[in-house]
């Protein structure tokens, strides 16, 4: 992939780091996705990690010292983001941790409880974490955003999508 180095060097030298061709980075997307899947064991989280890696790479491309090292640099970004995401989610949503034996769903019919738990499990990890933090733990949108290191708008979007998916899942059940 020595062509990568030359292409990156030309773009950085020309001051066009933000206009890097999607093709240049997408050459590495499949390999990044395989690595992400192996780290997080969740398809949607792996896809999010690859997207975050590409976004960070585009933002920080001008800081790449050796343009020929694009591929390993992308994997460094991916790995750091993957471990950061896993740590963040483990810290805030551990339904198997000490003291938590079941979801705090209140007094509900056992069938309804199982349906809600199933709908929650069907959500992508980040979306599930947002729903749990907001509606089951009781954090405000602002507190959820701080806990997950995302913007309040991201929390609102994840909540809307999560609740919509859960409603659909529960209506299909």
C-alpha positions as CSV (number, residue, x, y, z in Angstrom):
1,X,0.0,0.0,0.0
2,X,2.9,2.4,-0.7
3,X,0.4,4.3,-3.0
4,X,-1.4,5.3,0.2
5,X,1.6,7.0,1.5
6,X,2.2,9.0,-1.7
7,X,-1.5,10.0,-1.9
8,X,-1.6,11.0,1.7
9,X,1.7,12.9,1.5
10,X,0.5,14.8,-1.6
11,X,-2.8,15.7,0.1
12,X,-1.1,16.8,3.3
13,X,1.6,18.7,1.4
14,X,-1.1,20.5,-0.6
15,X,-2.9,21.4,2.6
16,X,-5.9,19.3,1.5
17,X,-6.0,16.9,4.4
18,X,-9.8,17.4,4.9
19,X,-10.5,16.5,1.3
20,X,-9.0,13.0,1.5
21,X,-10.8,10.7,-0.9
22,X,-13.2,8.3,0.7
23,X,-11.6,5.7,-1.5
24,X,-8.2,6.1,0.1
25,X,-9.6,5.3,3.6
26,X,-12.3,2.9,2.5
27,X,-9.5,0.6,1.2
28,X,-8.9,-0.2,4.8
29,X,-12.5,-0.3,6.0
30,X,-13.0,-4.1,5.6
31,X,-9.9,-4.9,7.7
32,X,-10.8,-2.4,10.3
33,X,-14.3,-3.9,10.6
34,X,-12.8,-7.4,11.1
35,X,-10.6,-6.1,13.9
36,X,-13.4,-4.2,15.5
37,X,-15.7,-7.2,15.5
38,X,-13.0,-9.2,17.2
39,X,-12.6,-6.6,19.9
40,X,-16.2,-5.8,20.7
41,X,-18.1,-8.9,19.5
42,X,-21.0,-6.7,18.4
43,X,-21.7,-5.9,14.7
44,X,-23.3,-2.4,15.2
45,X,-20.7,-1.3,17.7
46,X,-18.0,-2.6,15.3
47,X,-19.5,-0.5,12.5
48,X,-19.7,2.5,14.8
49,X,-16.0,2.0,15.7
50,X,-14.9,1.9,12.0
51,X,-16.9,5.1,11.3
52,X,-15.4,6.8,14.4
53,X,-12.0,5.7,13.2
54,X,-12.5,7.2,9.8
55,X,-13.9,10.5,11.3
56,X,-10.9,10.8,13.6
57,X,-8.5,9.9,10.7
58,X,-10.0,12.6,8.5
59,X,-9.8,15.2,11.3
60,X,-6.3,14.4,12.3
61,X,-4.7,13.4,9.0
62,X,-2.4,16.4,9.0
63,X,-0.8,15.0,12.2
64,X,0.2,11.8,10.5
65,X,4.1,12.0,10.6
66,X,4.8,9.2,8.1
67,X,2.1,9.1,5.4
68,X,3.3,5.6,4.4
69,X,2.1,4.5,7.9
70,X,-1.6,5.2,7.2
71,X,-2.7,1.6,7.7
72,X,-1.1,1.0,11.1
73,X,-2.2,4.5,12.2
74,X,-5.8,3.6,11.4
75,X,-5.5,0.5,13.5
76,X,-4.1,2.4,16.4
77,X,-7.1,4.8,16.3
78,X,-9.5,1.9,16.0
79,X,-8.0,0.0,18.9
80,X,-8.0,3.1,21.2
81,X,-11.6,3.9,20.3
82,X,-12.7,0.3,20.8
83,X,-11.1,0.0,24.3
84,X,-12.5,3.4,25.2
85,X,-16.0,2.4,24.2
86,X,-15.9,-1.0,26.0
87,X,-14.5,0.7,29.2
88,X,-17.1,3.5,29.0
89,X,-20.0,1.0,28.5
90,X,-18.8,-1.4,31.2
91,X,-18.4,1.4,33.7
92,X,-22.0,2.7,33.2
93,X,-24.1,-0.3,32.2
94,X,-23.2,-3.5,33.7
95,X,-26.4,-5.5,34.2
96,X,-24.3,-8.4,35.5
97,X,-22.4,-6.5,38.0
98,X,-22.6,-6.8,41.8
99,X,-25.9,-5.7,43.3
100,X,-27.8,-5.8,40.0
101,X,-29.6,-9.0,39.3
102,X,-32.3,-7.8,37.0
103,X,-33.5,-4.8,35.1
104,X,-35.4,-2.3,37.3
105,X,-38.7,-2.7,35.5
106,X,-40.9,-2.3,38.6
107,X,-44.0,-4.5,39.2
108,X,-44.8,-6.0,35.9
109,X,-46.3,-9.1,34.5
110,X,-43.5,-11.7,34.0
111,X,-44.4,-12.0,30.3
112,X,-44.2,-8.2,29.9
113,X,-40.9,-8.1,31.7
114,X,-39.4,-10.8,29.4
115,X,-40.7,-8.9,26.4
116,X,-39.1,-5.6,27.5
117,X,-35.8,-7.3,28.4
118,X,-35.8,-9.0,24.9
119,X,-36.5,-5.6,23.2
120,X,-33.7,-4.0,25.2
121,X,-31.3,-6.8,24.2
122,X,-32.1,-6.3,20.6
123,X,-30.8,-2.7,20.7
124,X,-27.3,-1.9,19.7
125,X,-25.1,-1.6,22.8
126,X,-24.7,2.1,22.8
127,X,-28.4,2.7,22.2
128,X,-29.3,0.2,24.9
129,X,-26.9,1.9,27.3
130,X,-28.6,5.3,26.6
131,X,-32.1,3.9,27.2
132,X,-31.0,2.2,30.4
133,X,-29.2,5.2,31.7
134,X,-32.1,7.5,31.0
135,X,-35.2,5.5,31.7
136,X,-34.1,2.8,34.1
137,X,-31.3,4.5,36.0
138,X,-33.0,7.9,35.9
139,X,-30.2,10.1,34.6
140,X,-31.1,13.3,32.8
141,X,-30.2,13.8,29.2
142,X,-27.3,16.0,30.2
143,X,-26.0,13.4,32.7
144,X,-26.3,10.6,30.1
145,X,-24.3,12.7,27.6
146,X,-21.6,13.3,30.2
147,X,-21.6,9.6,31.3
148,X,-21.2,8.4,27.7
149,X,-18.9,11.2,26.5
150,X,-21.3,12.3,23.7
151,X,-23.4,15.3,23.0
152,X,-26.9,15.8,24.4
153,X,-28.2,15.7,20.8
154,X,-26.6,12.3,20.3
155,X,-28.3,11.1,23.5
156,X,-31.7,12.4,22.3
157,X,-31.2,10.7,18.9
158,X,-30.2,7.4,20.5
159,X,-33.2,7.6,22.9
160,X,-35.6,8.3,20.1
161,X,-34.3,5.5,17.9
162,X,-34.1,3.1,20.8
163,X,-37.6,3.7,22.0
164,X,-38.9,3.5,18.4
165,X,-37.1,0.2,17.9
166,X,-38.4,-1.1,21.3
167,X,-42.0,-0.1,20.4
168,X,-41.7,-1.9,17.1
169,X,-40.2,-5.0,18.8
170,X,-42.9,-5.1,21.4
171,X,-45.7,-4.6,19.0
172,X,-44.4,-7.4,16.8
173,X,-44.2,-9.7,19.9
